[in-house]
């Protein structure tokens, strides 16, 4: 059963505090590792041992991927194209702090638009690189798990379905949850599931 499983890393303490991480390398804590183990067991039970596993190079993703790799007995290949987007000058701040200091730009972000702040990775660029990575890693004979982050998952899926990156139709995949896509005979991508493993 071939598919691409886009798995969001397990939560960190910063996620719980509603603090924007972006490209900051925040590790999993004990609760995050437990959640990764819970989700990894379900992915392994569904897709079996013959998985290829790829991961964003950030440690919260590689640690999540390593749990699944340990269960199925394979290695994790890091791929920089699965990295989280940069949140620019917002990185390290809570959403409340961002809302208070940049109210107009925060509202743009809530509307699905790129905020006009230094260092922000534009959504079209993120969507393009993630969709291209899914295309490159697709194997019709063997499933692949891509451990990545919330924005890359949503934006990559929108691009694969030829939907504008500003669309809010999908929302966000919760931490440690996953989406499943398959390529059909026509070459189009079919979204089979979204936010599996969510609470």
N, CA and C atoms as a LAMMPS dump frame, in Angstrom:
ITEM: TIMESTEP
0
ITEM: NUMBER OF ATOMS
597
ITEM: BOX BOUNDS ff ff ff
-5.0000000000000000e+02 5.0000000000000000e+02
-5.0000000000000000e+02 5.0000000000000000e+02
-5.0000000000000000e+02 5.0000000000000000e+02
ITEM: ATOMS id mol type element x y z
1 1 1 N 0.846 -1.184 0
2 1 2 C 0 0 0
3 1 3 C 0.883 1.235 0
4 2 1 N 1.069 1.836 -1.164
5 2 2 C 1.965 2.98 -1.261
6 2 3 C 1.235 4.277 -0.956
7 3 1 N 1.943 5.166 -0.307
8 3 2 C 1.388 6.461 0.046
9 3 3 C 2.526 7.343 0.524
10 4 1 N 2.265 8.621 0.596
11 4 2 C 3.141 9.562 1.278
12 4 3 C 2.419 9.986 2.554
13 5 1 N 3.071 9.741 3.679
14 5 2 C 2.516 10.138 4.975
15 5 3 C 3.283 11.371 5.444
16 6 1 N 2.599 12.493 5.547
17 6 2 C 3.201 13.735 6.021
18 6 3 C 2.891 13.857 7.509
19 7 1 N 3.9 13.626 8.331
20 7 2 C 3.722 13.499 9.778
21 7 3 C 4.316 14.72 10.465
22 8 1 N 3.486 15.441 11.191
23 8 2 C 3.991 16.593 11.941
24 8 3 C 4.697 16.119 13.206
25 9 1 N 5.837 16.726 13.491
26 9 2 C 6.607 16.335 14.671
27 9 3 C 5.763 16.416 15.942
28 10 1 N 6.163 15.672 16.959
29 10 2 C 5.49 15.709 18.254
30 10 3 C 5.702 17.076 18.914
31 11 1 N 4.851 17.44 19.861
32 11 2 C 4.933 18.776 20.45
33 11 3 C 6.14 18.971 21.364
34 12 1 N 6.611 20.211 21.396
35 12 2 C 7.677 20.621 22.309
36 12 3 C 7.069 21.492 23.411
37 13 1 N 7.887 21.821 24.39
38 13 2 C 7.422 22.729 25.437
39 13 3 C 7.058 24.094 24.858
40 14 1 N 7.777 24.529 23.822
41 14 2 C 7.453 25.808 23.179
42 14 3 C 6.101 25.752 22.49
43 15 1 N 5.782 24.626 21.883
44 15 2 C 4.459 24.482 21.278
45 15 3 C 3.367 24.597 22.332
46 16 1 N 3.571 23.954 23.448
47 16 2 C 2.582 23.991 24.518
48 16 3 C 2.397 25.422 25.025
49 17 1 N 3.486 26.195 25.038
50 17 2 C 3.434 27.596 25.483
51 17 3 C 2.957 28.54 24.388
52 18 1 N 2.602 28.006 23.215
53 18 2 C 2.144 28.799 22.072
54 18 3 C 3.22 29.789 21.622
55 19 1 N 4.468 29.308 21.628
56 19 2 C 5.605 30.126 21.237
57 19 3 C 6.051 29.712 19.833
58 20 1 N 6.228 30.666 18.93
59 20 2 C 6.603 30.374 17.554
60 20 3 C 8.053 29.917 17.482
61 21 1 N 8.256 28.746 16.896
62 21 2 C 9.606 28.184 16.82
63 21 3 C 10.276 28.472 15.488
64 22 1 N 9.544 28.251 14.398
65 22 2 C 10.167 28.437 13.09
66 22 3 C 11.4 27.569 12.952
67 23 1 N 12.508 28.172 12.566
68 23 2 C 13.744 27.413 12.363
69 23 3 C 14.583 27.279 13.632
70 24 1 N 14.085 27.78 14.775
71 24 2 C 14.788 27.55 16.034
72 24 3 C 14.765 26.051 16.341
73 25 1 N 15.874 25.52 16.812
74 25 2 C 15.973 24.069 17.023
75 25 3 C 15.598 23.722 18.458
76 26 1 N 14.323 23.521 18.683
77 26 2 C 13.79 23.222 20.003
78 26 3 C 13.568 21.708 20.107
79 27 1 N 14.156 21.043 21.106
80 27 2 C 14.03 19.581 21.202
81 27 3 C 12.693 19.142 21.79
82 28 1 N 12.387 17.867 21.623
83 28 2 C 11.233 17.281 22.291
84 28 3 C 11.522 17.116 23.777
85 29 1 N 10.488 17.273 24.579
86 29 2 C 10.615 16.934 25.992
87 29 3 C 10.013 15.546 26.21
88 30 1 N 9.902 15.139 27.466
89 30 2 C 9.407 13.797 27.752
90 30 3 C 7.989 13.587 27.238
91 31 1 N 7.145 14.594 27.399
92 31 2 C 5.77 14.47 26.91
93 31 3 C 5.742 14.349 25.393
94 32 1 N 6.601 15.094 24.704
95 32 2 C 6.669 15.01 23.255
96 32 3 C 7.135 13.647 22.78
97 33 1 N 8.135 13.089 23.456
98 33 2 C 8.618 11.762 23.074
99 33 3 C 7.54 10.699 23.279
100 34 1 N 6.758 10.852 24.345
101 34 2 C 5.666 9.896 24.582
102 34 3 C 4.617 9.99 23.483
103 35 1 N 4.31 11.202 23.071
104 35 2 C 3.325 11.383 22.005
105 35 3 C 3.852 10.832 20.681
106 36 1 N 5.143 11.045 20.415
107 36 2 C 5.749 10.502 19.194
108 36 3 C 5.652 8.983 19.183
109 37 1 N 5.898 8.352 20.327
110 37 2 C 5.826 6.896 20.42
111 37 3 C 4.413 6.396 20.153
112 38 1 N 3.43 7.082 20.711
113 38 2 C 2.029 6.704 20.497
114 38 3 C 1.686 6.755 19.008
115 39 1 N 2.044 7.862 18.358
116 39 2 C 1.717 8.021 16.941
117 39 3 C 2.515 7.064 16.06
118 40 1 N 3.791 6.885 16.364
119 40 2 C 4.641 6.003 15.56
120 40 3 C 4.12 4.579 15.552
121 41 1 N 3.629 4.128 16.681
122 41 2 C 3.081 2.768 16.754
123 41 3 C 1.895 2.613 15.818
124 42 1 N 1.055 3.621 15.736
125 42 2 C -0.112 3.556 14.865
126 42 3 C 0.265 3.629 13.393
127 43 1 N 1.251 4.434 13.067
128 43 2 C 1.71 4.492 11.676
129 43 3 C 2.327 3.162 11.261
130 44 1 N 3.159 2.597 12.132
131 44 2 C 3.792 1.308 11.825
132 44 3 C 2.751 0.206 11.687
133 45 1 N 1.747 0.204 12.553
134 45 2 C 0.693 -0.818 12.471
135 45 3 C -0.099 -0.708 11.176
136 46 1 N -0.263 0.508 10.675
137 46 2 C -1.052 0.72 9.453
138 46 3 C -0.254 0.413 8.187
139 47 1 N 0.997 0.852 8.156
140 47 2 C 1.766 0.778 6.91
141 47 3 C 2.854 -0.291 6.9
142 48 1 N 3.057 -0.967 8.015
143 48 2 C 3.991 -2.074 8.051
144 48 3 C 5.445 -1.645 8.12
145 49 1 N 6.348 -2.608 8.046
146 49 2 C 7.762 -2.326 8.263
147 49 3 C 8.504 -1.762 7.052
148 50 1 N 7.912 -1.85 5.867
149 50 2 C 8.647 -1.475 4.655
150 50 3 C 8.487 0.015 4.356
151 51 1 N 8.908 0.828 5.291
152 51 2 C 8.759 2.277 5.166
153 51 3 C 10.091 2.943 4.865
154 52 1 N 10.047 3.96 4.028
155 52 2 C 11.162 4.885 3.918
156 52 3 C 10.815 6.082 4.79
157 53 1 N 11.775 6.572 5.557
158 53 2 C 11.51 7.659 6.491
159 53 3 C 12.458 8.818 6.211
160 54 1 N 11.874 9.985 6.005
161 54 2 C 12.633 11.215 5.759
162 54 3 C 12.233 12.236 6.814
163 55 1 N 13.153 13.141 7.128
164 55 2 C 12.863 14.098 8.184
165 55 3 C 13.482 15.454 7.92
166 56 1 N 12.768 16.478 8.363
167 56 2 C 13.371 17.794 8.526
168 56 3 C 14.593 17.647 9.432
169 57 1 N 15.637 18.44 9.214
170 57 2 C 16.833 18.329 10.05
171 57 3 C 16.681 18.892 11.46
172 58 1 N 15.592 19.584 11.767
173 58 2 C 15.416 20.111 13.117
174 58 3 C 15.175 18.963 14.095
175 59 1 N 15.75 19.075 15.299
176 59 2 C 15.788 17.943 16.217
177 59 3 C 14.409 17.483 16.672
178 60 1 N 13.426 18.365 16.738
179 60 2 C 12.085 17.918 17.128
180 60 3 C 11.486 16.986 16.084
181 61 1 N 11.906 17.162 14.833
182 61 2 C 11.453 16.273 13.761
183 61 3 C 12.278 14.989 13.722
184 62 1 N 13.604 15.11 13.8
185 62 2 C 14.439 13.898 13.734
186 62 3 C 14.176 12.976 14.917
187 63 1 N 13.9 13.557 16.099
188 63 2 C 13.587 12.719 17.261
189 63 3 C 12.262 11.999 17.075
190 64 1 N 11.287 12.684 16.473
191 64 2 C 10.002 12.053 16.168
192 64 3 C 10.206 10.92 15.162
193 65 1 N 10.971 11.198 14.12
194 65 2 C 11.234 10.189 13.086
195 65 3 C 11.98 8.993 13.647
196 66 1 N 12.91 9.243 14.564
197 66 2 C 13.728 8.16 15.125
198 66 3 C 12.889 7.14 15.875
199 67 1 N 11.803 7.587 16.486
200 67 2 C 10.938 6.651 17.198
201 67 3 C 10.325 5.654 16.215
202 68 1 N 9.818 6.143 15.099
203 68 2 C 9.251 5.25 14.088
204 68 3 C 10.329 4.362 13.477
205 69 1 N 11.481 4.943 13.204
206 69 2 C 12.578 4.151 12.622
207 69 3 C 12.976 3.001 13.537
208 70 1 N 12.965 3.239 14.851
209 70 2 C 13.29 2.183 15.794
210 70 3 C 12.272 1.061 15.793
211 71 1 N 11.013 1.419 15.57
212 71 2 C 9.949 0.401 15.552
213 71 3 C 10.052 -0.467 14.303
214 72 1 N 10.268 0.162 13.144
215 72 2 C 10.251 -0.603 11.882
216 72 3 C 11.642 -1.075 11.46
217 73 1 N 12.688 -0.659 12.154
218 73 2 C 14.035 -1.147 11.861
219 73 3 C 14.639 -0.575 10.595
220 74 1 N 14.547 0.731 10.436
221 74 2 C 15.167 1.37 9.275
222 74 3 C 15.867 2.642 9.719
223 75 1 N 16.449 3.364 8.759
224 75 2 C 17.157 4.594 9.071
225 75 3 C 16.338 5.803 8.642
226 76 1 N 16.697 6.946 9.185
227 76 2 C 16.064 8.212 8.832
228 76 3 C 17.001 8.997 7.929
229 77 1 N 16.482 9.479 6.816
230 77 2 C 17.239 10.34 5.913
231 77 3 C 16.778 11.776 6.116
232 78 1 N 17.709 12.656 6.477
233 78 2 C 17.353 14.061 6.648
234 78 3 C 17.268 14.736 5.282
235 79 1 N 16.292 15.609 5.144
236 79 2 C 16.076 16.341 3.9
237 79 3 C 15.748 17.787 4.256
238 80 1 N 16.626 18.695 3.903
239 80 2 C 16.45 20.105 4.263
240 80 3 C 15.194 20.716 3.659
241 81 1 N 14.685 20.127 2.586
242 81 2 C 13.468 20.654 1.963
243 81 3 C 12.22 20.419 2.816
244 82 1 N 12.36 19.612 3.873
245 82 2 C 11.247 19.38 4.797
246 82 3 C 11.324 20.297 6.014
247 83 1 N 12.293 21.194 6.036
248 83 2 C 12.486 22.083 7.167
249 83 3 C 11.29 23.021 7.353
250 84 1 N 11.133 23.501 8.578
251 84 2 C 10.104 24.495 8.855
252 84 3 C 10.465 25.805 8.177
253 85 1 N 9.467 26.611 7.867
254 85 2 C 9.7 27.951 7.347
255 85 3 C 10.301 28.816 8.456
256 86 1 N 10.981 29.869 8.067
257 86 2 C 11.433 30.861 9.04
258 86 3 C 10.27 31.796 9.368
259 87 1 N 10.098 32.063 10.643
260 87 2 C 9.117 33.047 11.092
261 87 3 C 9.777 34.403 11.342
262 88 1 N 11.003 34.546 10.861
263 88 2 C 11.672 35.835 10.914
264 88 3 C 11.774 36.387 12.319
265 89 1 N 11.479 37.669 12.476
266 89 2 C 11.613 38.33 13.772
267 89 3 C 10.578 37.852 14.79
268 90 1 N 9.61 37.046 14.371
269 90 2 C 8.625 36.504 15.303
270 90 3 C 9.124 35.249 16.027
271 91 1 N 10.192 34.66 15.567
272 91 2 C 10.661 33.412 16.169
273 91 3 C 11.016 33.622 17.639
274 92 1 N 10.558 32.711 18.477
275 92 2 C 10.819 32.782 19.897
276 92 3 C 9.776 33.537 20.693
277 93 1 N 8.852 34.206 20.003
278 93 2 C 7.811 34.977 20.671
279 93 3 C 6.514 34.172 20.751
280 94 1 N 5.697 34.473 21.746
281 94 2 C 4.379 33.848 21.817
282 94 3 C 3.442 34.55 20.834
283 95 1 N 2.346 33.892 20.52
284 95 2 C 1.367 34.512 19.617
285 95 3 C 0.795 35.788 20.231
286 96 1 N 0.596 35.793 21.535
287 96 2 C 0.084 37.001 22.184
288 96 3 C 1.074 38.16 22.048
289 97 1 N 2.371 37.855 22.165
290 97 2 C 3.386 38.896 22.001
291 97 3 C 3.398 39.427 20.572
292 98 1 N 3.284 38.53 19.615
293 98 2 C 3.254 38.944 18.21
294 98 3 C 2.024 39.806 17.938
295 99 1 N 0.873 39.367 18.422
296 99 2 C -0.376 40.105 18.207
297 99 3 C -0.296 41.513 18.798
298 100 1 N 0.341 41.64 19.955
299 100 2 C 0.44 42.943 20.609
300 100 3 C 1.399 43.882 19.883
301 101 1 N 2.49 43.347 19.335
302 101 2 C 3.529 44.192 18.739
303 101 3 C 3.328 44.443 17.252
304 102 1 N 2.689 43.498 16.554
305 102 2 C 2.453 43.623 15.113
306 102 3 C 0.992 43.304 14.801
307 103 1 N 0.042 44.059 15.308
308 103 2 C -1.367 43.672 15.132
309 103 3 C -1.807 43.555 13.67
310 104 1 N -1.357 44.481 12.813
311 104 2 C -1.779 44.431 11.413
312 104 3 C -1.164 43.24 10.695
313 105 1 N 0.106 42.985 10.956
314 105 2 C 0.768 41.861 10.284
315 105 3 C 0.25 40.525 10.83
316 106 1 N -0.065 40.484 12.103
317 106 2 C -0.654 39.272 12.676
318 106 3 C -1.997 38.983 12.004
319 107 1 N -2.783 40.023 11.776
320 107 2 C -4.075 39.838 11.125
321 107 3 C -3.897 39.348 9.686
322 108 1 N -2.896 39.856 8.992
323 108 2 C -2.602 39.336 7.645
324 108 3 C -2.33 37.837 7.705
325 109 1 N -1.539 37.446 8.665
326 109 2 C -1.215 36.032 8.826
327 109 3 C -2.476 35.212 9.088
328 110 1 N -3.369 35.712 9.931
329 110 2 C -4.608 35.009 10.237
330 110 3 C -5.514 34.898 9.015
331 111 1 N -5.368 35.805 8.067
332 111 2 C -6.165 35.777 6.842
333 111 3 C -5.542 34.917 5.745
334 112 1 N -4.411 34.278 6.05
335 112 2 C -3.76 33.429 5.071
336 112 3 C -2.763 34.146 4.188
337 113 1 N -2.376 35.364 4.562
338 113 2 C -1.416 36.151 3.794
339 113 3 C -0.072 36.187 4.519
340 114 1 N 0.981 36.441 3.771
341 114 2 C 2.301 36.562 4.378
342 114 3 C 2.411 37.887 5.126
343 115 1 N 2.834 37.873 6.39
344 115 2 C 3.087 39.139 7.074
345 115 3 C 4.319 39.816 6.484
346 116 1 N 4.326 41.123 6.523
347 116 2 C 5.432 41.889 5.952
348 116 3 C 6.438 42.204 7.065
349 117 1 N 7.206 41.164 7.428
350 117 2 C 8.185 41.294 8.506
351 117 3 C 9.526 40.758 8.027
352 118 1 N 10.631 41.217 8.613
353 118 2 C 11.955 40.736 8.203
354 118 3 C 12.133 39.239 8.47
355 119 1 N 12.666 38.536 7.467
356 119 2 C 13.046 37.141 7.638
357 119 3 C 11.963 36.115 7.419
358 120 1 N 10.755 36.537 7.11
359 120 2 C 9.641 35.596 6.93
360 120 3 C 9.788 34.833 5.621
361 121 1 N 9.632 33.509 5.672
362 121 2 C 9.642 32.685 4.457
363 121 3 C 8.259 32.726 3.816
364 122 1 N 8.197 33.214 2.601
365 122 2 C 6.924 33.345 1.908
366 122 3 C 6.254 32.004 1.657
367 123 1 N 4.932 32.008 1.708
368 123 2 C 4.188 30.76 1.612
369 123 3 C 4.306 30.098 0.237
370 124 1 N 4.409 30.869 -0.824
371 124 2 C 4.518 30.261 -2.148
372 124 3 C 5.82 29.472 -2.286
373 125 1 N 6.91 30.02 -1.752
374 125 2 C 8.198 29.323 -1.818
375 125 3 C 8.166 28.041 -0.996
376 126 1 N 7.562 28.106 0.192
377 126 2 C 7.461 26.907 1.035
378 126 3 C 6.598 25.853 0.349
379 127 1 N 5.463 26.268 -0.196
380 127 2 C 4.569 25.335 -0.882
381 127 3 C 5.275 24.646 -2.044
382 128 1 N 6.022 25.411 -2.82
383 128 2 C 6.709 24.859 -3.994
384 128 3 C 7.755 23.842 -3.59
385 129 1 N 8.571 24.16 -2.583
386 129 2 C 9.649 23.229 -2.214
387 129 3 C 9.114 21.94 -1.594
388 130 1 N 8.04 22.036 -0.821
389 130 2 C 7.495 20.832 -0.2
390 130 3 C 6.788 19.967 -1.236
391 131 1 N 6.008 20.572 -2.113
392 131 2 C 5.343 19.793 -3.158
393 131 3 C 6.365 19.094 -4.054
394 132 1 N 7.435 19.786 -4.385
395 132 2 C 8.478 19.181 -5.217
396 132 3 C 9.142 18.011 -4.488
397 133 1 N 9.283 18.124 -3.182
398 133 2 C 9.889 17.042 -2.397
399 133 3 C 8.985 15.829 -2.36
400 134 1 N 7.688 16.039 -2.198
401 134 2 C 6.74 14.922 -2.229
402 134 3 C 6.792 14.229 -3.589
403 135 1 N 6.812 15.004 -4.651
404 135 2 C 6.919 14.42 -5.998
405 135 3 C 8.194 13.591 -6.141
406 136 1 N 9.298 14.134 -5.644
407 136 2 C 10.589 13.454 -5.774
408 136 3 C 10.644 12.153 -4.975
409 137 1 N 10.004 12.127 -3.823
410 137 2 C 10.104 10.971 -2.939
411 137 3 C 9.001 9.941 -3.152
412 138 1 N 8.034 10.254 -3.992
413 138 2 C 6.959 9.297 -4.268
414 138 3 C 7.498 8.018 -4.886
415 139 1 N 7.078 6.891 -4.342
416 139 2 C 7.425 5.575 -4.864
417 139 3 C 6.128 4.779 -4.943
418 140 1 N 5.687 4.401 -6.147
419 140 2 C 4.403 3.693 -6.263
420 140 3 C 4.403 2.316 -5.613
421 141 1 N 5.578 1.822 -5.246
422 141 2 C 5.671 0.484 -4.673
423 141 3 C 5.897 0.479 -3.162
424 142 1 N 6.26 1.618 -2.592
425 142 2 C 6.677 1.62 -1.191
426 142 3 C 6.271 2.927 -0.513
427 143 1 N 5.633 2.866 0.654
428 143 2 C 5.218 4.101 1.333
429 143 3 C 6.4 4.847 1.946
430 144 1 N 6.25 6.149 2.042
431 144 2 C 7.265 7.004 2.661
432 144 3 C 6.624 7.879 3.718
433 145 1 N 7.321 8.042 4.821
434 145 2 C 6.889 8.945 5.882
435 145 3 C 7.814 10.154 5.866
436 146 1 N 7.228 11.328 5.753
437 146 2 C 7.983 12.582 5.734
438 146 3 C 7.658 13.325 7.024
439 147 1 N 8.63 13.384 7.927
440 147 2 C 8.411 14.035 9.216
441 147 3 C 8.808 15.498 9.069
442 148 1 N 7.822 16.366 9.248
443 148 2 C 8.05 17.77 8.976
444 148 3 C 7.253 18.624 9.953
445 149 1 N 6.783 19.784 9.526
446 149 2 C 6.191 20.785 10.412
447 149 3 C 4.834 21.222 9.883
448 150 1 N 4.118 21.992 10.698
449 150 2 C 2.756 22.344 10.345
450 150 3 C 2.614 23.105 9.044
451 151 1 N 3.358 24.197 8.904
452 151 2 C 3.246 25.001 7.669
453 151 3 C 3.65 24.226 6.423
454 152 1 N 4.788 23.519 6.434
455 152 2 C 5.135 22.75 5.234
456 152 3 C 4.081 21.716 4.839
457 153 1 N 3.452 21.081 5.834
458 153 2 C 2.427 20.093 5.494
459 153 3 C 1.244 20.771 4.8
460 154 1 N 0.69 21.787 5.436
461 154 2 C -0.483 22.453 4.861
462 154 3 C -0.176 23.064 3.503
463 155 1 N 0.933 23.798 3.413
464 155 2 C 1.261 24.479 2.158
465 155 3 C 1.621 23.487 1.06
466 156 1 N 2.336 22.431 1.411
467 156 2 C 2.681 21.414 0.418
468 156 3 C 1.452 20.727 -0.135
469 157 1 N 0.505 20.382 0.739
470 157 2 C -0.722 19.735 0.286
471 157 3 C -1.534 20.651 -0.618
472 158 1 N -1.638 21.919 -0.269
473 158 2 C -2.365 22.858 -1.119
474 158 3 C -1.748 22.93 -2.508
475 159 1 N -0.416 22.973 -2.566
476 159 2 C 0.251 23.033 -3.861
477 159 3 C 0.008 21.767 -4.675
478 160 1 N 0.049 20.608 -4.022
479 160 2 C -0.189 19.35 -4.728
480 160 3 C -1.603 19.289 -5.305
481 161 1 N -2.545 19.93 -4.624
482 161 2 C -3.932 19.942 -5.099
483 161 3 C -4.239 21.144 -5.973
484 162 1 N -3.201 21.927 -6.282
485 162 2 C -3.341 23.108 -7.139
486 162 3 C -4.312 24.128 -6.547
487 163 1 N -4.198 24.308 -5.238
488 163 2 C -5.006 25.286 -4.507
489 163 3 C -4.072 26.401 -4.052
490 164 1 N -4.471 27.666 -4.124
491 164 2 C -3.598 28.764 -3.71
492 164 3 C -3.097 28.604 -2.274
493 165 1 N -1.863 29.009 -2.051
494 165 2 C -1.257 28.864 -0.73
495 165 3 C -1.975 29.677 0.334
496 166 1 N -2.72 30.694 -0.062
497 166 2 C -3.456 31.515 0.894
498 166 3 C -4.747 30.856 1.377
499 167 1 N -5.14 29.737 0.775
500 167 2 C -6.386 29.068 1.15
501 167 3 C -6.33 28.587 2.598
502 168 1 N -7.448 28.683 3.283
503 168 2 C -7.57 28.184 4.654
504 168 3 C -8.404 26.907 4.698
505 169 1 N -8.584 26.251 3.569
506 169 2 C -9.486 25.103 3.505
507 169 3 C -9.026 23.924 4.364
508 170 1 N -7.727 23.772 4.566
509 170 2 C -7.23 22.622 5.316
510 170 3 C -7.052 22.901 6.803
511 171 1 N -6.684 24.102 7.153
512 171 2 C -6.339 24.348 8.545
513 171 3 C -4.977 23.765 8.862
514 172 1 N -4.724 23.502 10.144
515 172 2 C -3.416 23.002 10.571
516 172 3 C -3.522 21.557 11.046
517 173 1 N -2.511 20.777 10.736
518 173 2 C -2.408 19.429 11.277
519 173 3 C -1.901 19.534 12.716
520 174 1 N -2.568 18.933 13.692
521 174 2 C -2.07 18.994 15.069
522 174 3 C -0.711 18.295 15.217
523 175 1 N -0.016 18.621 16.279
524 175 2 C 1.277 17.989 16.525
525 175 3 C 1.133 16.476 16.675
526 176 1 N 2.054 15.768 16.054
527 176 2 C 2.126 14.302 16.043
528 176 3 C 1.025 13.654 15.212
529 177 1 N 0.198 14.442 14.547
530 177 2 C -0.806 13.898 13.633
531 177 3 C -0.244 13.885 12.213
532 178 1 N -0.964 13.268 11.288
533 178 2 C -0.423 13.113 9.939
534 178 3 C -1.513 13.172 8.878
535 179 1 N -1.072 13.455 7.661
536 179 2 C -1.926 13.452 6.478
537 179 3 C -1.394 12.397 5.517
538 180 1 N -2.276 11.897 4.663
539 180 2 C -1.895 10.844 3.718
540 180 3 C -2.312 11.258 2.31
541 181 1 N -1.362 11.2 1.371
542 181 2 C -1.661 11.484 -0.027
543 181 3 C -1.172 10.34 -0.907
544 182 1 N -1.857 10.164 -2.006
545 182 2 C -1.46 9.161 -3.003
546 182 3 C -1.579 9.775 -4.39
547 183 1 N -0.709 9.32 -5.285
548 183 2 C -0.791 9.746 -6.682
549 183 3 C -1.611 8.721 -7.458
550 184 1 N -2.638 9.192 -8.162
551 184 2 C -3.503 8.301 -8.931
552 184 3 C -2.961 8.172 -10.36
553 185 1 N -3.597 7.316 -11.15
554 185 2 C -3.08 6.992 -12.484
555 185 3 C -2.935 8.218 -13.372
556 186 1 N -3.793 9.199 -13.196
557 186 2 C -3.725 10.406 -14.025
558 186 3 C -2.533 11.289 -13.686
559 187 1 N -1.882 10.986 -12.561
560 187 2 C -0.785 11.827 -12.094
561 187 3 C -1.22 12.857 -11.073
562 188 1 N -2.528 12.933 -10.824
563 188 2 C -3.039 13.871 -9.816
564 188 3 C -2.835 13.296 -8.424
565 189 1 N -2.767 14.195 -7.46
566 189 2 C -2.619 13.784 -6.063
567 189 3 C -3.981 13.749 -5.381
568 190 1 N -4.198 12.687 -4.617
569 190 2 C -5.449 12.501 -3.896
570 190 3 C -5.169 12.554 -2.398
571 191 1 N -5.834 13.466 -1.699
572 191 2 C -5.697 13.563 -0.249
573 191 3 C -6.622 12.533 0.384
574 192 1 N -6.022 11.494 0.941
575 192 2 C -6.815 10.408 1.517
576 192 3 C -7.233 10.665 2.957
577 193 1 N -6.388 11.369 3.707
578 193 2 C -6.701 11.612 5.108
579 193 3 C -5.948 12.846 5.574
580 194 1 N -6.522 13.525 6.554
581 194 2 C -5.925 14.74 7.096
582 194 3 C -6.13 14.738 8.603
583 195 1 N -5.059 15.012 9.336
584 195 2 C -5.108 15.097 10.799
585 195 3 C -5.429 13.77 11.473
586 196 1 N -4.969 12.649 10.889
587 196 2 C -5.087 11.377 11.579
588 196 3 C -4.204 11.418 12.836
589 197 1 N -4.658 10.758 13.879
590 197 2 C -3.894 10.732 15.121
591 197 3 C -4.099 11.955 15.983
592 198 1 N -5.001 12.845 15.593
593 198 2 C -5.27 14.026 16.403
594 198 3 C -6.096 13.636 17.637
595 199 1 N -5.961 14.42 18.699
596 199 2 C -6.767 14.19 19.906
597 199 3 C -8.241 14.427 19.623
